[in-house]
Amino acid sequence: KRSMISIGRKLFDEVDTPVQSKIVSEDSINKIAERESSWTAEINGIDPFPSGKASGSGSSTIHSNGISISSWQGKFTTRNREVITFNGRDVNKNGEFIVLRTYFTDSLELSWINGLVCLVKGEFDSQEKVFRCEGYEFM
């Protein structure tokens, strides 16, 4: 039996603002670089997903073809002051990216979010210098 991967409901819109980014190592033989970055985010949730502010950091491997692969972690504080942590992995190519993100919380009200896997798609807005993205439930 062949199974299909499906994307579920839209959960949020997000705008990420870079805070810091620096190259921490370069490998001239394999033509890759390692970058460490941090950012803040405004998340506009679509019910039942909460709205709030997030901050995150992570590291990226930038390949000679311009594709970067990153690993992120962070904290999301909802407007009701509930704390959600998240982890994610992304691939960025030509200013567009796809993130696979998972959430965890101790909040009883938001316990449904524990282990939620989200697919986030976005792109870099070069005029405003922010990353704009949308998150979808990954089923």
N, C-alpha and C positions, 0 to 999 in steps of 0.2 A: 504494500500500500504506500502510495506517495503522499507525503504530507506537505501542506502549503504553510509558509510563514505568513502571518497576517499582522498588520499594524492596526492597533485599536484606536480608541478615541483620542482626540487631541487633549492634552492635559494642561499645557501652558505656553505662553510666549515669554521669551527671556532676552534681555539685553545685557551683555557682558562688557565691562570696561577694563582693559588691561591696566594693571597697577605697576608691575615691574617685569622685565624680561631681560635675561642675560645669557650669553653663550658661556658655558662652563668648561667645555672641552671641544677640541676639533681633531679629527683624524684625517690628515691630508692624504694618506694612502688609500683608505676606503671612501674618502670624500663624504664623511658624515660629521654632523655636529650635534652636541647635546646642549639643550637650552632649558633653563629653569624659569618659570613664569608664575605670576600670581594675578588675580583678577577679582573684581566685585561684580555682583549681578543684581538686577531688578527682575523679579519673577512675577508675572501676572497670571495667576492660576485660573483655570476653568473648572468650576465646581465638579467634583469634590476636591480637586487639587488645590492646596492653599497658595496664597500670594505672600510675598515677603522679599527679604534681601538675603543674598548669599555671598560667600567669599570662598575662594579656592586657590589651590596651587598645584603645581605638578611639573613633570619633566617631559621633554619632547626629544625625539631623535629626528633630525632633519637630514634627509637623504639628498644626494647630488641632483636627483631629478626634481627636487622641490617638494616632494611628498614628505609630510611629517606624521609621525605616530606618537601619540601622547598618552600619558597616564595621569589622571587628576583625582584629587580628593578635596572635600570641603565641607562647609557647614552652612545650612540654610535655616534662617530664623523666620518663622511665619509672622504675620501681622498680629497673631494671638500669642506671640512669644514662645511658641513651641519650637524645639530644636530638632532638625533632621540632618543627618550626615549623609554624604553621598560619595561614591567612587565611580570613576568612569574611564573609558578608553576611547580615543578617537583617531580618525584618519583625516588629514587635511590635505586637500589637493586644489591648487589654483584658487585659494581663498574660500573654498567651500569645504564644509566638514560634516562628518557623521560621528555621533557619540553614542556609545552604549553605556548607560548610566543606571546605577542601582542605589536605592535609598534605604535608610534605617532610622528608626526613632524609638524612644521610650514612651512617647505620648500614647495614652490609651485611645484617645479620640482619633488619632491618625495611624493606629496600628495597621490598618489596611495597606499602608505605604511600605511596610517592611518587606524587603525583597522585591519590590516593584522594579521591573526592568523597563527602562524607557529608551526610546530611540529619539535622539535629538538631531535635527538637521538645521544647518545654518550657513551663514556666510559673513565675511568681513565687510563692513561698511567703511570704505576707505575715506569718505568725506567726513564722517563723524567719528572715525577711529574706534568703532565698537563692533562687537560680534552680535549679530541678531540671529535668534534661533527659535524653533518651535519644538516642543516635546510631545511625543506620542507614546501611548501605552504599547508595549511590545508583547504580543501574545504568542 
